[in-house]
Amino acid sequence: MAIPPELQRHEISAAQFAAYYNQALELGIEVDPDHWDALNAAAWPILVPSDAQSRAGAGPA
């Protein structure tokens, strides 16, 4: 069974990765609305309000 091109392994160098990262910071990243909905649904149960109490318990003790 052939692996679809979008799922095939693709290696890039650290320099290429850094360039792509900087480009994404400058231009933004477009996320498909269906994917964004799925990310929000997955994150919703674990996110807490950003308030003093939640920030006080964040991070290493």
Biopython code that builds the backbone (N, CA, C, O; Angstrom):
import numpy as np
from Bio.PDB.StructureBuilder import StructureBuilder

atoms = [
    (1, "MET", "N", (0.839, -1.179, 0.000)),
    (1, "MET", "CA", (0.000, 0.000, 0.000)),
    (1, "MET", "C", (0.888, 1.247, 0.000)),
    (1, "MET", "O", (1.783, 1.375, 0.835)),
    (2, "ALA", "N", (0.647, 2.133, -0.905)),
    (2, "ALA", "CA", (1.449, 3.350, -1.021)),
    (2, "ALA", "C", (1.022, 4.375, 0.025)),
    (2, "ALA", "O", (-0.160, 4.503, 0.343)),
    (3, "ILE", "N", (2.000, 5.097, 0.552)),
    (3, "ILE", "CA", (1.733, 6.157, 1.519)),
    (3, "ILE", "C", (1.398, 7.433, 0.747)),
    (3, "ILE", "O", (2.139, 7.818, -0.158)),
    (4, "PRO", "N", (0.278, 8.098, 1.097)),
    (4, "PRO", "CA", (-0.065, 9.347, 0.401)),
    (4, "PRO", "C", (1.059, 10.374, 0.563)),
    (4, "PRO", "O", (1.713, 10.413, 1.605)),
    (5, "PRO", "N", (1.286, 11.198, -0.451)),
    (5, "PRO", "CA", (2.396, 12.169, -0.394)),
    (5, "PRO", "C", (2.354, 13.067, 0.846)),
    (5, "PRO", "O", (3.403, 13.389, 1.403)),
    (6, "GLU", "N", (1.175, 13.468, 1.279)),
    (6, "GLU", "CA", (1.092, 14.372, 2.421)),
    (6, "GLU", "C", (1.477, 13.697, 3.739)),
    (6, "GLU", "O", (1.712, 14.376, 4.739)),
    (7, "LEU", "N", (1.542, 12.352, 3.741)),
    (7, "LEU", "CA", (1.923, 11.621, 4.942)),
    (7, "LEU", "C", (3.333, 11.049, 4.867)),
    (7, "LEU", "O", (3.793, 10.410, 5.813)),
    (8, "GLN", "N", (4.014, 11.269, 3.762)),
    (8, "GLN", "CA", (5.365, 10.754, 3.607)),
    (8, "GLN", "C", (6.340, 11.588, 4.429)),
    (8, "GLN", "O", (6.142, 12.785, 4.638)),
    (9, "ARG", "N", (7.386, 10.932, 4.885)),
    (9, "ARG", "CA", (8.405, 11.603, 5.688)),
    (9, "ARG", "C", (9.125, 12.648, 4.843)),
    (9, "ARG", "O", (9.475, 12.406, 3.689)),
    (10, "HIS", "N", (9.337, 13.817, 5.448)),
    (10, "HIS", "CA", (10.042, 14.900, 4.780)),
    (10, "HIS", "C", (10.979, 15.529, 5.794)),
    (10, "HIS", "O", (10.529, 16.049, 6.815)),
    (11, "GLU", "N", (12.264, 15.487, 5.529)),
    (11, "GLU", "CA", (13.247, 16.030, 6.458)),
    (11, "GLU", "C", (13.712, 17.401, 5.995)),
    (11, "GLU", "O", (13.902, 17.650, 4.805)),
    (12, "ILE", "N", (13.893, 18.294, 6.983)),
    (12, "ILE", "CA", (14.436, 19.621, 6.702)),
    (12, "ILE", "C", (15.563, 19.886, 7.689)),
    (12, "ILE", "O", (15.629, 19.275, 8.755)),
    (13, "SER", "N", (16.438, 20.794, 7.322)),
    (13, "SER", "CA", (17.560, 21.138, 8.200)),
    (13, "SER", "C", (17.092, 22.104, 9.290)),
    (13, "SER", "O", (16.011, 22.686, 9.202)),
    (14, "ALA", "N", (17.920, 22.259, 10.308)),
    (14, "ALA", "CA", (17.611, 23.207, 11.378)),
    (14, "ALA", "C", (17.491, 24.625, 10.822)),
    (14, "ALA", "O", (16.653, 25.402, 11.278)),
    (15, "ALA", "N", (18.326, 24.963, 9.840)),
    (15, "ALA", "CA", (18.266, 26.303, 9.239)),
    (15, "ALA", "C", (16.956, 26.499, 8.487)),
    (15, "ALA", "O", (16.348, 27.567, 8.563)),
    (16, "GLN", "N", (16.518, 25.470, 7.761)),
    (16, "GLN", "CA", (15.233, 25.574, 7.058)),
    (16, "GLN", "C", (14.093, 25.696, 8.057)),
    (16, "GLN", "O", (13.171, 26.487, 7.859)),
    (17, "PHE", "N", (14.154, 24.920, 9.124)),
    (17, "PHE", "CA", (13.109, 24.979, 10.143)),
    (17, "PHE", "C", (13.034, 26.384, 10.742)),
    (17, "PHE", "O", (11.944, 26.930, 10.913)),
    (18, "ALA", "N", (14.182, 26.963, 11.058)),
    (18, "ALA", "CA", (14.225, 28.315, 11.615)),
    (18, "ALA", "C", (13.660, 29.329, 10.631)),
    (18, "ALA", "O", (12.945, 30.248, 11.031)),
    (19, "ALA", "N", (13.971, 29.173, 9.354)),
    (19, "ALA", "CA", (13.456, 30.094, 8.336)),
    (19, "ALA", "C", (11.942, 29.974, 8.225)),
    (19, "ALA", "O", (11.242, 30.983, 8.133)),
    (20, "TYR", "N", (11.428, 28.729, 8.233)),
    (20, "TYR", "CA", (9.971, 28.538, 8.175)),
    (20, "TYR", "C", (9.296, 29.120, 9.410)),
    (20, "TYR", "O", (8.227, 29.724, 9.314)),
    (21, "TYR", "N", (9.921, 28.939, 10.568)),
    (21, "TYR", "CA", (9.382, 29.482, 11.813)),
    (21, "TYR", "C", (9.299, 31.006, 11.743)),
    (21, "TYR", "O", (8.266, 31.592, 12.069)),
    (22, "ASN", "N", (10.382, 31.640, 11.321)),
    (22, "ASN", "CA", (10.389, 33.106, 11.219)),
    (22, "ASN", "C", (9.367, 33.597, 10.206)),
    (22, "ASN", "O", (8.717, 34.620, 10.424)),
    (23, "GLN", "N", (9.220, 32.876, 9.102)),
    (23, "GLN", "CA", (8.231, 33.252, 8.100)),
    (23, "GLN", "C", (6.820, 33.147, 8.683)),
    (23, "GLN", "O", (5.979, 34.011, 8.434)),
    (24, "ALA", "N", (6.565, 32.101, 9.450)),
    (24, "ALA", "CA", (5.251, 31.935, 10.069)),
    (24, "ALA", "C", (4.965, 33.049, 11.065)),
    (24, "ALA", "O", (3.831, 33.516, 11.168)),
    (25, "LEU", "N", (5.997, 33.480, 11.806)),
    (25, "LEU", "CA", (5.807, 34.587, 12.743)),
    (25, "LEU", "C", (5.450, 35.871, 12.006)),
    (25, "LEU", "O", (4.609, 36.644, 12.465)),
    (26, "GLU", "N", (6.088, 36.092, 10.872)),
    (26, "GLU", "CA", (5.845, 37.313, 10.101)),
    (26, "GLU", "C", (4.521, 37.277, 9.352)),
    (26, "GLU", "O", (3.793, 38.270, 9.325)),
    (27, "LEU", "N", (4.206, 36.143, 8.747)),
    (27, "LEU", "CA", (3.037, 36.064, 7.873)),
    (27, "LEU", "C", (1.811, 35.423, 8.526)),
    (27, "LEU", "O", (0.703, 35.522, 7.999)),
    (28, "GLY", "N", (2.005, 34.776, 9.654)),
    (28, "GLY", "CA", (0.908, 34.060, 10.299)),
    (28, "GLY", "C", (0.765, 32.668, 9.719)),
    (28, "GLY", "O", (1.418, 32.307, 8.740)),
    (29, "ILE", "N", (-0.095, 31.906, 10.340)),
    (29, "ILE", "CA", (-0.344, 30.539, 9.910)),
    (29, "ILE", "C", (-1.835, 30.400, 9.658)),
    (29, "ILE", "O", (-2.652, 30.746, 10.511)),
    (30, "GLU", "N", (-2.182, 29.898, 8.494)),
    (30, "GLU", "CA", (-3.589, 29.691, 8.173)),
    (30, "GLU", "C", (-3.997, 28.297, 8.628)),
    (30, "GLU", "O", (-3.376, 27.302, 8.254)),
    (31, "VAL", "N", (-5.041, 28.239, 9.435)),
    (31, "VAL", "CA", (-5.535, 26.967, 9.947)),
    (31, "VAL", "C", (-6.933, 26.748, 9.396)),
    (31, "VAL", "O", (-7.789, 27.629, 9.487)),
    (32, "ASP", "N", (-7.162, 25.573, 8.824)),
    (32, "ASP", "CA", (-8.471, 25.211, 8.307)),
    (32, "ASP", "C", (-9.500, 25.336, 9.430)),
    (32, "ASP", "O", (-9.249, 24.857, 10.536)),
    (33, "PRO", "N", (-10.653, 25.965, 9.178)),
    (33, "PRO", "CA", (-11.657, 26.149, 10.230)),
    (33, "PRO", "C", (-12.081, 24.852, 10.923)),
    (33, "PRO", "O", (-12.321, 24.856, 12.130)),
    (34, "ASP", "N", (-12.176, 23.753, 10.189)),
    (34, "ASP", "CA", (-12.534, 22.473, 10.813)),
    (34, "ASP", "C", (-11.439, 22.006, 11.776)),
    (34, "ASP", "O", (-11.730, 21.459, 12.840)),
    (35, "HIS", "N", (-10.187, 22.224, 11.395)),
    (35, "HIS", "CA", (-9.081, 21.848, 12.274)),
    (35, "HIS", "C", (-9.071, 22.733, 13.515)),
    (35, "HIS", "O", (-8.817, 22.259, 14.622)),
    (36, "TRP", "N", (-9.349, 24.024, 13.323)),
    (36, "TRP", "CA", (-9.370, 24.955, 14.450)),
    (36, "TRP", "C", (-10.474, 24.551, 15.433)),
    (36, "TRP", "O", (-10.266, 24.589, 16.646)),
    (37, "ASP", "N", (-11.637, 24.169, 14.918)),
    (37, "ASP", "CA", (-12.730, 23.711, 15.781)),
    (37, "ASP", "C", (-12.316, 22.474, 16.567)),
    (37, "ASP", "O", (-12.626, 22.360, 17.753)),
    (38, "ALA", "N", (-11.616, 21.545, 15.914)),
    (38, "ALA", "CA", (-11.168, 20.331, 16.591)),
    (38, "ALA", "C", (-10.140, 20.664, 17.678)),
    (38, "ALA", "O", (-10.173, 20.077, 18.760)),
    (39, "LEU", "N", (-9.233, 21.596, 17.400)),
    (39, "LEU", "CA", (-8.256, 22.008, 18.410)),
    (39, "LEU", "C", (-8.941, 22.647, 19.611)),
    (39, "LEU", "O", (-8.603, 22.353, 20.757)),
    (40, "ASN", "N", (-9.900, 23.518, 19.343)),
    (40, "ASN", "CA", (-10.632, 24.159, 20.429)),
    (40, "ASN", "C", (-11.398, 23.140, 21.260)),
    (40, "ASN", "O", (-11.415, 23.232, 22.488)),
    (41, "ALA", "N", (-12.027, 22.178, 20.613)),
    (41, "ALA", "CA", (-12.788, 21.149, 21.332)),
    (41, "ALA", "C", (-11.865, 20.307, 22.200)),
    (41, "ALA", "O", (-12.234, 19.933, 23.313)),
    (42, "ALA", "N", (-10.667, 20.002, 21.706)),
    (42, "ALA", "CA", (-9.718, 19.201, 22.471)),
    (42, "ALA", "C", (-9.147, 19.994, 23.650)),
    (42, "ALA", "O", (-8.908, 19.425, 24.715)),
    (43, "ALA", "N", (-8.930, 21.287, 23.473)),
    (43, "ALA", "CA", (-8.313, 22.105, 24.515)),
    (43, "ALA", "C", (-9.311, 22.560, 25.572)),
    (43, "ALA", "O", (-8.923, 22.815, 26.712)),
    (44, "TRP", "N", (-10.567, 22.666, 25.223)),
    (44, "TRP", "CA", (-11.569, 23.236, 26.126)),
    (44, "TRP", "C", (-11.568, 22.591, 27.515)),
    (44, "TRP", "O", (-11.600, 23.321, 28.505)),
    (45, "PRO", "N", (-11.532, 21.270, 27.635)),
    (45, "PRO", "CA", (-11.585, 20.665, 28.975)),
    (45, "PRO", "C", (-10.357, 20.930, 29.846)),
    (45, "PRO", "O", (-10.430, 20.786, 31.066)),
    (46, "ILE", "N", (-9.232, 21.314, 29.242)),
    (46, "ILE", "CA", (-8.020, 21.485, 30.040)),
    (46, "ILE", "C", (-7.649, 22.945, 30.275)),
    (46, "ILE", "O", (-6.756, 23.227, 31.074)),
    (47, "LEU", "N", (-8.308, 23.872, 29.602)),
    (47, "LEU", "CA", (-8.003, 25.283, 29.788)),
    (47, "LEU", "C", (-8.716, 25.812, 31.024)),
    (47, "LEU", "O", (-9.837, 25.407, 31.331)),
    (48, "VAL", "N", (-8.053, 26.718, 31.727)),
    (48, "VAL", "CA", (-8.642, 27.349, 32.897)),
    (48, "VAL", "C", (-8.627, 28.857, 32.684)),
    (48, "VAL", "O", (-7.843, 29.352, 31.874)),
    (49, "PRO", "N", (-9.474, 29.597, 33.392)),
    (49, "PRO", "CA", (-9.461, 31.049, 33.247)),
    (49, "PRO", "C", (-8.098, 31.623, 33.631)),
    (49, "PRO", "O", (-7.422, 31.093, 34.512)),
    (50, "SER", "N", (-7.708, 32.685, 32.979)),
    (50, "SER", "CA", (-6.462, 33.356, 33.299)),
    (50, "SER", "C", (-6.747, 34.385, 34.392)),
    (50, "SER", "O", (-7.096, 35.530, 34.105)),
    (51, "ASP", "N", (-6.598, 33.971, 35.616)),
    (51, "ASP", "CA", (-6.796, 34.884, 36.735)),
    (51, "ASP", "C", (-5.654, 34.682, 37.731)),
    (51, "ASP", "O", (-4.803, 33.815, 37.536)),
    (52, "ALA", "N", (-5.638, 35.473, 38.784)),
    (52, "ALA", "CA", (-4.543, 35.415, 39.747)),
    (52, "ALA", "C", (-4.410, 34.026, 40.362)),
    (52, "ALA", "O", (-3.297, 33.536, 40.552)),
    (53, "GLN", "N", (-5.527, 33.395, 40.670)),
    (53, "GLN", "CA", (-5.476, 32.072, 41.295)),
    (53, "GLN", "C", (-4.883, 31.027, 40.350)),
    (53, "GLN", "O", (-4.065, 30.209, 40.773)),
    (54, "SER", "N", (-5.284, 31.043, 39.084)),
    (54, "SER", "CA", (-4.756, 30.054, 38.151)),
    (54, "SER", "C", (-3.278, 30.306, 37.865)),
    (54, "SER", "O", (-2.509, 29.356, 37.719)),
    (55, "ARG", "N", (-2.871, 31.572, 37.784)),
    (55, "ARG", "CA", (-1.462, 31.875, 37.544)),
    (55, "ARG", "C", (-0.597, 31.520, 38.750)),
    (55, "ARG", "O", (0.566, 31.153, 38.581)),
    (56, "ALA", "N", (-1.138, 31.622, 39.959)),
    (56, "ALA", "CA", (-0.373, 31.305, 41.164)),
    (56, "ALA", "C", (-0.025, 29.840, 41.232)),
    (56, "ALA", "O", (0.998, 29.474, 41.810)),
    (57, "GLY", "N", (-0.862, 28.981, 40.647)),
    (57, "GLY", "CA", (-0.594, 27.549, 40.675)),
    (57, "GLY", "C", (0.123, 27.033, 39.458)),
    (57, "GLY", "O", (0.351, 25.829, 39.345)),
    (58, "ALA", "N", (0.485, 27.905, 38.545)),
    (58, "ALA", "CA", (1.130, 27.474, 37.299)),
    (58, "ALA", "C", (2.636, 27.342, 37.480)),
    (58, "ALA", "O", (3.256, 28.077, 38.249)),
    (59, "GLY", "N", (3.199, 26.399, 36.760)),
    (59, "GLY", "CA", (4.648, 26.255, 36.739)),
    (59, "GLY", "C", (5.184, 25.442, 37.896)),
    (59, "GLY", "O", (4.439, 24.999, 38.771)),
    (60, "PRO", "N", (6.489, 25.255, 37.882)),
    (60, "PRO", "CA", (7.128, 24.449, 38.926)),
    (60, "PRO", "C", (7.027, 25.127, 40.297)),
    (60, "PRO", "O", (6.999, 26.353, 40.408)),
    (61, "ALA", "N", (6.976, 24.309, 41.303)),
    (61, "ALA", "CA", (6.880, 24.833, 42.670)),
    (61, "ALA", "C", (8.235, 25.266, 43.191)),
    (61, "ALA", "O", (8.341, 25.731, 44.325)),
]
sb = StructureBuilder()
sb.init_structure("model")
sb.init_model(0)
sb.init_chain("A")
sb.init_seg("    ")
for serial, (resi, resn, name, xyz) in enumerate(atoms, 1):
    if name == "N":
        sb.init_residue(resn, " ", resi, " ")
    sb.init_atom(name, np.array(xyz, "f"), 0.0, 1.0, " ", f" {name:<3s}", serial, name[0])
structure = sb.get_structure()
